[in-house]
């Protein structure tokens, strides 16, 4: 295990390893990227001040063709499309930074752009062949054509493999697709759809259903969409059902390999979740800006409410949570740019954490603004409603917590199986057993993996991470050995494991970025960032310790009993 190539930073933590070379020093955008980022943000802010009216967008429940065209002229729809196809060819880091700005500007625009770039055309970028890219990417990059991602169905949300839309192969090699997809962002405006359907495949075990991805365009006969959904928030974005009735799709419109659609969908979503994370950071920064200005201006009992302890607590915690999530999101963007093989856990962590942070910040900003925040003439209530969807988009946060835990556990479980087999024949397996008991168990329990590249100002925080990673690895092993295959059903345990790794990853990101800021500002210590890093790590330490304790001592069974009574009663259970 210790000699394997590191393919995932987060998965390494499950094994008790800290491959710090992946995360130290904290990555920065190239000079070229930074110049492009600054230029686009400056143009976007100028455009927003002149042309974007969020109140009007919500009232009209849509983005005008003129507004979309002007956003296209700014290059917003082709941020990550290669230059050879008419895009800007930005890195994931640069894309995240622009998307953060969109999140601060208007949620409906951010959702429209995200559905287009983060997931709608991402399958084409990742898996399309040259002919497909040449045919579709130029119009997608300019905004002349919008993209959408069509996976969700009435009976298939988080359980994506249970989709019922079918594609039947015809004699001429084409496919006829029948089915419908629900809640498709850009469903009423997109021309290009990445559609997932079940296809019958010949396998070694006979004929089996497998998911295949198809490029479907609006002009294909039999394609239609339903009415615009009435939504809690993001009302300026298009959300509709789409219907596929005997839609004939040519063989050249298969995206990637037939039967590989499920794996492709998961990879697309892994990448897309980072846009949600950085967009949430942008939205949270805007809410903090509004709340802090209000707190300074609002006078009560002869002074600004920003001077009251409970308001200071809110403002301080909001800033610290934004900082931690910003550090984690851009660290993960950089892992993608560095072509780290597996960033699935990291992107899920960022999506879950940042979306919940945004909801918390929106709620606290609303509380600080008081009664005014409840009135539609102020932006708080709209931004609060807009924020709620992020915890549901692209995998609910509950499903993603299970994904985070089980993905990391799988590697540990597979390794323990190897050890189990080795114990059956110890003489022939001395190398494997030596690696486990001497290199892995003894060295980790005595020394643990060390962080050597953190700045000495953060030595305490780095030591906390080291200790927690060693304890986490040991705790995960115990969980695997205790529950074995049943771990797949132990969601209380999964949640605790996910919460621990989420806090650990954010702590690492915070320590790495703050270390870089200290090194870059040797003449003047960046005291604000250092304070935020220390407070965040102290808070995370308490949460991690509590989750460790509750692995063995908890109220899980009592909660289950109460929940069962609620379900049986169909609501609040009475005596």
Number of C-alpha atoms within 10 A of each C-alpha: 16 13 6 6 7 17 14 19 24 24 26 20 22 27 24 25 23 24 17 17 12 18 20 20 16 22 19 14 16 12 9 9 17 15 11 16 20 14 11 19 17 12 12 22 15 12 14 16 10 9 12 18 12 20 16 12 19 17 10 12 18 18 21 12 11 9 13 19 15 16 19 19 15 17 20 24 28 29 27 22 26 18 14 11 19 18 21 19 17 20 21 23 28 24 25 27 25 25 29 25 24 27 28 20 22 23 26 24 23 25 28 27 29 26 25 27 28 29 27 28 30 26 24 22 19 13 17 19 15 10 9 17 18 14 11 16 22 20 20 27 28 24 24 16 18 25 29 29 28 27 25 22 22 12 13 15 16 17 12 18 16 14 21 19 20 23 25 17 18 13 7 8 11 17 22 17 27 20 17 24 25 22 19 24 24 27 30 20 21 24 19 24 24 24 26 30 26 25 23 18 16 12 9 7 6 8 11 13 14 18 27 26 30 27 22 24 18 16 10 14 13 15 19 17 19 14 12 19 15 12 15 13 19 27 23 24 28 25 24 21 22 21 19 22 15 18 20 21 22 17 15 13 18 23 24 18 12 16 20 14 25 19 12 22 23 15 18 23 20 23 21 22 27 29 33 30 33 32 32 34 31 27 31 30 23 20 24 24 15 17 26 21 12 18 21 13 13 15 13 10 6 7 12 14 20 23 12 12 10 12 19 15 11 20 21 14 18 22 16 20 23 23 22 27 28 24 23 29 31 26 28 28 26 23 23 19 14 13 11 15 12 18 22 21 26 27 27 27 32 29 32 24 24 29 29 19 23 31 23 18 29 28 17 21 28 23 17 23 19 12 9 15 19 15 12 11 11 13 17 23 19 22 25 24 17 22 27 18 18 24 21 14 14 22 23 16 20 15 16 20 24 22 20 25 27 21 16 23 24 14 16 20 19 11 15 16 13 13 18 13 11 17 15 10 10 14 10 11 15 13 11 15 19 12 16 18 13 11 14 18 17 13 13 23 16 9 11 20 21 18 18 13 17 22 18 12 15 18 15 13 23 23 16 16 24 24 17 22 26 24 18 22 22 17 16 22 18 12 19 17 14 11 12 11 11 9 18 14 11 12 17 17 21 22 20 21 27 23 20 22 25 25 22 24 22 27 26 27 26 28 32 26 28 28 24 19 18 19 14 12 10 9 8 9 14 16 12 10 19 20 13 21 26 20 16 22 26 15 12 19 20 10 15 21 12 13 20 17 10 15 17 10 9 12 10 13 10 10 11 11 11 13 15 13 15 14 12 11 11 9 10 12 13 7 3
